[in-house]
Amino acid sequence: MKYTSMYFSPTGTSEKIIKTIVNEIFEEGINFDLTLPKSREKQILIDPESVVIIGVPVYSGRIPVIIETYLKSLNVNNQDVILIALYGNRAYEDALLEMKDIFKEKNCNVIGAGAFIGQHSITGNVASNRPDENDIALAKAFGIKVKDNIGKNISVEVGGKRPYRERKSPNSIGPSTNDNCNQCKLCAENCPVGAISIDDCKIVDATMCINCFRCVKECTREAKYFDERLDNIIKFLETNCTAQRLEPEIFV
Ligand SMILES: Cc1cc2nc3c(=O)[nH]c(=O)nc-3n(C[C@H](O)[C@H](O)[C@H](O)COP(=O)(O)O)c2cc1C
């Protein structure tokens, strides 16, 4: 059985879990990294005989808007699909359910789904260094279980409720840049929404920024940062989402 994997993963945790699961189940297939704008410009060709596996982060209890639009436009019909949401130890809320609904519309069977935990992109003090060894072991165990559902016309129930959590309006806060910046362009080339000017990395279109923190993490000179306008959310997360270690939830 072949696979088609897809992930949107600005800080790499969704990619890590997807690759772990894929390696556990399949030997042959193709990976589409949907993180950069260029990769989402044209329709990808999905092998109709393959099992489709998708991994995305949870943003405010939902899947990122750009990924919602992209998944809706996918040319798939009547295929087995595996859905993975990565979240930062707060809650995954309706992310799996909205993905499931998108694929139900395309007559696909969601043969398995999982909500896994990854280090919170906004603050490394929440779910630090996750997914860790334990998460990886659970992802492998999920792979073994879900393999049994392939081709069996099974569709699993997932967590979440309708109507989905209302989307927050964009905050129009973009990253700032300090004098460490040497215009290497790494941040601009790696921005998932093309919000950073390639001609001058200090120029950011804050209305496009999705606060994914990829630029902050990729910068080798610690030149990109978010200013105090995100302090309240960071404080909330560090106060409320560190006491309890949440564990992956799987649906098979
Ligand atoms: C804008 C934004 C919103 C987020 N919202 C949530 C959330 O609602 N619940 C949660 O637990 N984690 C939330 N996170 C954390 C991410 O889901 C988590 O860090 C995830 O592992 C990132 O995936 P990636 O490494 O593939 O980019 C949010 C992160 C960002 C940047």
The ligand as a MOL file (V3000), in Angstrom:
LIG
                    3D

  0  0  0     0  0            999 V3000
M  V30 BEGIN CTAB
M  V30 COUNTS 31 33 0 0 0
M  V30 BEGIN ATOM
M  V30 1 C -0.9060 31.2260 16.3570 0
M  V30 2 C -0.8120 29.9710 17.1770 0
M  V30 3 C -1.9330 29.4720 17.8140 0
M  V30 4 C -1.8490 28.2970 18.5750 0
M  V30 5 N -2.9710 27.8240 19.1830 0
M  V30 6 C -2.8870 26.6910 19.9290 0
M  V30 7 C -4.0420 26.1530 20.5850 0
M  V30 8 O -5.1630 26.6210 20.4150 0
M  V30 9 N -3.8840 25.0960 21.4050 0
M  V30 10 C -2.6610 24.5280 21.6330 0
M  V30 11 O -2.5640 23.6120 22.4410 0
M  V30 12 N -1.5490 24.9540 20.9570 0
M  V30 13 C -1.6320 26.0150 20.1140 0
M  V30 14 N -0.5220 26.4670 19.4380 0
M  V30 15 C 0.7090 25.6870 19.5030 0
M  V30 16 C 0.9130 24.8060 18.2550 0
M  V30 17 O -0.2550 24.0930 17.9710 0
M  V30 18 C 2.0600 23.8080 18.4980 0
M  V30 19 O 3.1960 24.5180 18.8630 0
M  V30 20 C 2.3540 22.9090 17.3190 0
M  V30 21 O 3.1960 21.8690 17.7990 0
M  V30 22 C 3.0530 23.6170 16.1750 0
M  V30 23 O 3.1870 22.7430 15.0700 0
M  V30 24 P 4.4270 22.8300 14.0460 0
M  V30 25 O 5.6820 22.5890 14.8530 0
M  V30 26 O 4.1820 21.7140 13.0870 0
M  V30 27 O 4.4250 24.1810 13.4330 0
M  V30 28 C -0.6000 27.6150 18.6860 0
M  V30 29 C 0.5310 28.1230 18.0280 0
M  V30 30 C 0.4330 29.2850 17.2800 0
M  V30 31 C 1.6590 29.7830 16.5670 0
M  V30 END ATOM
M  V30 BEGIN BOND
M  V30 1 1 1 2
M  V30 2 1 2 3
M  V30 3 2 2 30
M  V30 4 2 3 4
M  V30 5 1 4 5
M  V30 6 1 4 28
M  V30 7 2 5 6
M  V30 8 1 6 7
M  V30 9 1 6 13
M  V30 10 2 7 8
M  V30 11 1 7 9
M  V30 12 1 9 10
M  V30 13 2 10 11
M  V30 14 1 10 12
M  V30 15 2 12 13
M  V30 16 1 13 14
M  V30 17 1 14 15
M  V30 18 1 14 28
M  V30 19 1 15 16
M  V30 20 1 16 17
M  V30 21 1 16 18
M  V30 22 1 18 19
M  V30 23 1 18 20
M  V30 24 1 20 21
M  V30 25 1 20 22
M  V30 26 1 22 23
M  V30 27 1 23 24
M  V30 28 2 24 25
M  V30 29 1 24 26
M  V30 30 1 24 27
M  V30 31 2 28 29
M  V30 32 1 29 30
M  V30 33 1 30 31
M  V30 END BOND
M  V30 END CTAB
M  END
